[in-house]
Structures are given as C-alpha cells and as structure tokens.
Amino acid sequence: MEHLLLLHGALGASAQLMPLAEKFSDFFQVHTLNFYGHGGNRISDNPYSIHQFAADVLRFLDEKNIEKVSVFGYSMGGYVGMYIAKHHPDRINKVVTLATKYDWNEQIAAKEVLMLNPAKIEAKLPAFAQILNERFAPADWKIALQKTAEMMIALGADNTLKLIDYASVTTPALLLLGDRDKMVAVDETIAVFKALPNAQLCILPNTQHPIEQVDLTLLSTIILPFLTKK
C-alpha cells in the first residue's frame, strides 16, 4: 500500500486527524506526526517555523524508511506540505491542502496575532484554553502560543512561499477551502491554484475553518479519487 501522511495545523496535534485517518485506512498506510513543540513534544528555545516543521516531516520519513508519500495538510500543515513539494519534490507523490493560509504580510500577521493572547483566551474562551492545556501537556501551551505568534510575524515580514514560487511546484495538488472559512480568503486560494501548473480546486459547502467542524465523509469522498488516480 502507498503511504499517506496527515499533517495538523498551528496549535494543533496529530490526535485531531485520527478520525480522518480512519477514513483512509483501507486504502493507504496512514501516518500522523506531531510537529516540534506540539502534541506533548518538548518546547525548546528553537523557534516555530515552516522550515523546522518541514524538517520534522523529512526526518519522520527517513526514520520510517518511507521514500515517497502523499500528504494531506490541514491549515498550517498544508503550507508545510506545499513547502516540501516545492523544495523536496522527490519525497512527495501528491499534496492536498485544506484551509491553508497562503497569503501573509505584516497586516495579516498582526491581525492573526491579536487572537493569540493567552489572557484573553482564558477569559473569553476557557474551554479552548483547557483544550490547549491538555493538547500541549506537559509543555506550556502559553509558550506554544507565543512561538506561534512569532512565526506568524516572521511570515508576515517574509512569506516563506511567495506566489511566484508555486509556478515550479509540479507535484499534483488539490486545494480545498470551506466557503465559510473566516481565516482564509477564497481569492488567495484561487491565486495559488492558478499559479500551480498541476492543481485542482474545490470549495466545500457550509464549511468553516476548524477541522472539527468539517464533514469528514464529504472531505474523504473528495480527496480519495484524487489520491488514488494513477
């Protein structure tokens, strides 16, 4: 069986993708991983970055002796998958992204960082604060929040993948976005779709950004034909 790797989003963990992994278990050897500083992994002084998370994936593939893999990436995970398709195309069969934010500048980053205030999250979203506490334990979720904010600011100052970069990504790609996603604009997704030489695009109906609110049956029904077509 071919290999499929599912990549979680910012402030996420591999456990969030296990229900989706079950949808593909009859067709692929499905793998998940927790990026550096996520899902209970130790948080050191190293910054969060797309480069770091891509290195996590490549190291995982080497450890598992996986020469080539298809990737599904949710949100930031999709950005990481696309980065690997750009810089290490020999390791990627196909790449699927869902709810991935491609367009970064200083204004966008500043807006996103405003939502990463731990005091406000504890005060206004205590249930989410508890989820983050459990998701990052034994590491401190507030440090993860800070490092995520710093990564976004760095992306805003110098977007790791610029629109011109996608022209050389020949890996077959499927870009998915929910029609009610408040973080990712349809226009930025279409711009990347048009820049990619071998891409498909699909807008999911009645779908918001959080992976927990995505209809996984619909999602897998759309993704599976793309991944299995020779």
Secondary structure, 3 states (H helix, E strand, C coil): CCEEEEECCCCCCHHHHHHHHHHHCCCCEEEECCCCCCCCCCCCCCCCCHHHHHHHHHHHHHHCCCCCEEEEEECHHHHHHHHHHHHCHHHEEEEEEECCCCCCCHHHHHHHHCCCCHHHHHHHCHHHHHHHHHHHCCCCHHHHHHHHHHHHHHHHHCCCCCHHHHHHCCCCEEEEEECCCCCCCHHHHHHHHHHCCCEEEEEECCCCCCHHHCCHHHHHHHHHHHHHCC
